[in-house]
Amino acid sequence: MNARAETTDACDLRFGQVGIACVRVRRVDAAALCEELERRVRTAPQMFARAAVVLDLSHLSALPDDGTVDALLEAVRSAGMLPVGLAYGTSETEALATRMGLPLIAKFRAAYEPAPADARPATTTAPRAEPAPAVAAAPAPAHGAMHHEGSVRSGQQIYARDRDLIVTGTIANGAEVIADGNIHVYGSLRGRAMAGAQGDAEARIYVSDFRAELVAIAGQYRVFEQIPDDLEGRPVQCRLDGEKLLIAKL
């Protein structure tokens, strides 16, 4: 009897939530882009050094040529970040991504559909890296809250899609919790918390023991290399006031 040959797949391929920052380019200036991103990396190296980023070109008045885009990508690399693709935009953006050998990241499509040319404001502000993209219009969470009992370990990510997230335990350094609604942490937040992930600017973050690396709401974020004395270890509430993320003691 012949032995039955065993076959083993070479790999598994799955899709899931990943933490990718977005560099929204507001003017075509590779040197200025590198300088701004280097400043971000110096401010919070643990957060931004070798961070995976998507380059968003949709806020430019015209799509740059291939050579210019290559210079922008090199500026991102020189700053210490790693460009992994282009944000979804027009068919021209898709063709550009194909020529550059880069993936087109559809996750950012809703946030970055270009406005009509006559409605797009002119700007000369420097680009900014954003850990969580803001979507223009997002429905309120439609389901009951997602509960996570116990700690969230370093390197672990918890995502509550279309709902609030409640964590009863410590969120370790290097761990990440994300919710399309609000986030409640009944324990110590030492890692990252991102609420309103699909653009809900009314979302809030409540923490019993605040020691965060980063907090973000609807794409607006604050990074902490050192927690202010009046906030460290305190119960706090995070909310948006326009585009400013406010953190106040409870």
C-alpha positions as CSV (number, residue, x, y, z in Angstrom):
1,M,0.0,0.0,0.0
2,N,1.3,3.4,-1.0
3,A,1.7,5.9,1.7
4,R,-0.7,8.8,1.3
5,A,1.3,11.9,0.6
6,E,0.7,14.8,2.9
7,T,0.4,18.3,1.6
8,T,0.8,21.5,3.7
9,D,-0.2,24.9,2.5
10,A,2.8,27.3,2.2
11,C,0.9,30.0,4.1
12,D,-2.4,31.4,5.4
13,L,-3.7,34.7,4.1
14,R,-6.2,36.7,6.1
15,F,-7.4,40.3,6.2
16,G,-7.8,42.2,9.4
17,Q,-7.6,45.6,11.1
18,V,-4.1,47.0,11.0
19,G,-2.7,50.2,12.5
20,I,-1.5,52.4,9.6
21,A,-1.0,56.1,9.9
22,C,-1.9,58.5,7.1
23,V,0.4,61.2,5.8
24,R,-1.9,63.7,4.1
25,V,0.2,65.8,1.7
26,R,-1.0,69.4,1.5
27,R,1.8,70.8,-0.8
28,V,4.3,69.3,-3.1
29,D,7.6,69.9,-1.2
30,A,9.7,66.8,-0.4
31,A,12.1,68.7,1.8
32,A,9.3,70.3,3.9
33,L,7.6,66.9,4.2
34,C,10.8,65.2,5.4
35,E,11.4,68.0,7.9
36,E,7.9,67.9,9.3
37,L,7.9,64.1,9.6
38,E,11.3,64.1,11.2
39,R,9.9,66.5,13.8
40,R,7.1,64.1,14.5
41,V,9.5,61.2,14.9
42,R,11.7,63.1,17.3
43,T,8.7,64.1,19.4
44,A,7.4,60.6,19.8
45,P,10.0,58.0,18.4
46,Q,8.2,55.0,20.0
47,M,5.1,56.0,18.1
48,F,6.4,57.1,14.7
49,A,9.8,55.6,14.1
50,R,9.4,53.0,11.4
51,A,5.6,53.5,11.4
52,A,3.7,52.2,8.4
53,V,2.1,55.1,6.6
54,V,-0.2,55.6,3.6
55,L,0.5,58.6,1.4
56,D,-2.7,60.6,0.7
57,L,-2.4,62.9,-2.4
58,S,-6.1,63.8,-2.7
59,H,-5.8,67.3,-1.1
60,L,-3.4,68.5,-3.8
61,S,-4.8,70.6,-6.7
62,A,-3.3,68.2,-9.2
63,L,-1.8,64.7,-9.0
64,P,2.0,65.0,-9.0
65,D,4.0,63.1,-11.7
66,D,5.8,59.9,-11.0
67,G,9.2,61.5,-10.2
68,T,7.6,63.9,-7.7
69,V,5.7,61.1,-6.0
70,D,8.9,59.1,-5.8
71,A,10.6,62.0,-4.1
72,L,7.8,62.3,-1.6
73,L,8.0,58.6,-0.8
74,E,11.8,59.0,-0.3
75,A,11.1,61.9,2.0
76,V,8.9,59.7,4.2
77,R,11.6,57.0,4.3
78,S,14.3,59.6,5.1
79,A,12.2,60.8,8.1
80,G,12.2,57.3,9.5
81,M,8.8,56.1,8.5
82,L,7.8,53.4,6.0
83,P,5.4,54.2,3.2
84,V,3.3,51.1,2.4
85,G,0.8,52.5,-0.2
86,L,-1.3,55.3,-1.5
87,A,-4.7,56.3,-0.2
88,Y,-7.6,55.5,-2.6
89,G,-8.6,58.4,-4.8
90,T,-9.3,58.7,-8.5
91,S,-8.6,56.4,-11.4
92,E,-5.5,58.5,-12.0
93,T,-4.4,57.7,-8.4
94,E,-5.0,54.0,-9.1
95,A,-2.9,54.2,-12.3
96,L,-0.1,56.0,-10.4
97,A,-0.1,53.3,-7.7
98,T,0.2,50.6,-10.4
99,R,3.2,52.4,-12.0
100,M,4.9,52.9,-8.6
101,G,4.4,49.3,-7.6
102,L,2.4,50.3,-4.5
103,P,-0.9,49.0,-3.2
104,L,-4.0,51.3,-3.1
105,I,-5.4,51.3,0.4
106,A,-9.1,51.2,0.1
107,K,-9.6,51.6,3.8
108,F,-9.1,55.4,3.4
109,R,-11.4,55.8,0.4
110,A,-14.4,57.3,2.2
111,A,-12.3,59.9,4.0
112,Y,-10.4,61.1,1.0
113,E,-12.7,61.2,-2.0
114,P,-11.5,64.5,-3.6
115,A,-13.8,67.5,-3.4
116,P,-14.7,69.4,-6.6
117,A,-11.9,71.7,-7.7
118,D,-13.8,74.9,-7.0
119,A,-14.7,73.7,-3.5
120,R,-11.2,72.6,-2.5
121,P,-9.5,75.2,-0.2
122,A,-6.0,76.3,-1.0
123,T,-3.5,75.6,1.7
124,T,0.2,76.0,2.5
125,T,0.2,74.2,5.8
126,A,2.6,71.3,6.4
127,P,1.4,67.7,6.2
128,R,0.6,65.8,9.2
129,A,0.7,62.1,10.0
130,E,-2.6,60.7,11.3
131,P,-2.8,57.2,13.2
132,A,-6.5,57.1,12.5
133,P,-8.3,58.5,9.4
134,A,-11.5,60.5,9.8
135,V,-14.4,59.5,7.6
136,A,-16.6,62.4,6.5
137,A,-20.0,61.0,7.6
138,A,-20.4,58.1,9.9
139,P,-23.5,56.6,11.5
140,A,-23.8,56.3,15.2
141,P,-22.8,52.9,16.7
142,A,-25.8,50.6,15.9
143,H,-25.1,47.7,18.3
144,G,-24.6,47.2,22.0
145,A,-21.2,47.8,23.5
146,M,-18.5,45.2,23.0
147,H,-17.1,44.0,26.4
148,H,-13.5,42.9,26.9
149,E,-12.8,41.2,30.2
150,G,-9.2,41.4,31.5
151,S,-6.0,43.0,30.2
152,V,-5.0,43.8,26.7
153,R,-1.5,42.6,26.1
154,S,1.3,44.4,24.4
155,G,1.0,43.9,20.6
156,Q,-2.7,43.0,20.9
157,Q,-5.4,45.0,19.2
158,I,-9.1,45.0,20.1
159,Y,-11.6,46.6,17.7
160,A,-15.3,47.3,18.3
161,R,-16.9,47.8,14.9
162,D,-20.0,50.0,14.9
163,R,-20.2,50.0,18.6
164,D,-18.7,51.2,21.9
165,L,-15.9,49.3,23.6
166,I,-15.7,48.6,27.4
167,V,-12.5,47.2,28.8
168,T,-12.2,46.0,32.4
169,G,-8.5,45.6,32.8
170,T,-5.2,47.2,31.9
171,I,-4.3,48.1,28.4
172,A,-0.5,47.5,28.3
173,N,2.2,49.6,26.6
174,G,2.1,48.7,22.9
175,A,-1.5,47.5,23.0
176,E,-4.2,49.1,21.0
177,V,-8.0,49.5,21.5
178,I,-10.2,50.9,18.8
179,A,-13.9,51.6,18.6
180,D,-16.3,53.2,16.1
181,G,-18.1,54.6,19.2
182,N,-16.9,55.5,22.7
183,I,-14.2,53.7,24.7
184,H,-14.5,53.1,28.4
185,V,-11.5,51.7,30.2
186,Y,-12.1,50.6,33.8
187,G,-8.4,50.1,34.5
188,S,-5.1,51.5,33.4
189,L,-4.6,52.8,29.9
190,R,-0.9,52.5,29.1
191,G,-1.2,51.8,25.4
192,R,-3.3,53.5,22.7
193,A,-7.0,54.2,22.5
194,M,-8.8,55.4,19.4
195,A,-12.5,56.2,19.5
196,G,-14.7,57.4,16.7
197,A,-12.6,55.4,14.3
198,Q,-15.0,55.8,11.4
199,G,-15.3,59.6,11.9
200,D,-17.7,60.1,14.8
201,A,-16.5,63.4,16.3
202,E,-19.0,63.0,19.2
203,A,-17.2,59.9,20.5
204,R,-15.4,60.1,23.8
205,I,-12.8,58.1,25.7
206,Y,-13.2,57.5,29.5
207,V,-10.3,56.2,31.5
208,S,-10.0,55.3,35.2
209,D,-6.2,55.4,35.3
210,F,-4.6,57.5,32.5
211,R,-1.0,56.7,31.4
212,A,-1.6,56.5,27.7
213,E,0.9,56.4,24.8
214,L,-1.7,57.9,22.5
215,V,-5.4,58.8,22.4
216,A,-7.4,59.7,19.3
217,I,-10.9,60.6,18.4
218,A,-12.1,60.7,14.7
219,G,-8.5,61.0,13.6
220,Q,-7.4,63.8,15.9
221,Y,-4.8,62.6,18.3
222,R,-2.4,63.4,21.1
223,V,0.8,61.5,21.8
224,F,2.4,61.3,25.2
225,E,6.1,60.7,25.8
226,Q,5.5,62.0,29.3
227,I,2.1,62.3,30.9
228,P,1.4,65.7,32.5
229,D,1.5,65.5,36.3
230,D,-2.1,66.7,36.7
231,L,-3.3,63.8,34.4
232,E,-1.1,60.8,35.2
233,G,-2.9,58.1,37.0
234,R,-6.1,60.1,37.2
235,P,-9.6,59.3,35.8
236,V,-10.0,61.4,32.7
237,Q,-12.4,62.1,29.8
238,C,-11.2,62.8,26.2
239,R,-13.4,64.6,23.7
240,L,-13.1,66.8,20.7
241,D,-13.7,70.6,20.6
242,G,-13.6,71.3,16.9
243,E,-10.3,69.8,15.7
244,K,-8.7,70.0,19.1
245,L,-8.6,66.9,21.4
246,L,-9.2,67.9,25.0
247,I,-8.4,65.8,28.0
248,A,-9.9,66.7,31.4
249,K,-10.0,65.1,34.8
250,L,-13.2,63.5,35.9
